Amino acid sequence: MIDYDELDGIVGCYCTLVYPYRGHSEGTVVADYGQEIIVRLNNGKELTEYRSDVLIYE
């Protein structure tokens, strides 16, 4: 897991939602807007989530 202080260039990283969306929680970061990020879930749905609600992996 990445430390939030070291986040730089997280677009394209795999991630897991802390609170699953309709049973889906695995996805990829597609955009970074500071406090919020856009996550594309494996089912194709894109969500806006706060960084604190997403676990980001290298």
Secondary structure, 3 states (H helix, E strand, C coil): CCCHHHCCCCCCCEEEEEEEECCEEEEEEEEEECCEEEEEECCCCEEEEEHHHEEECC
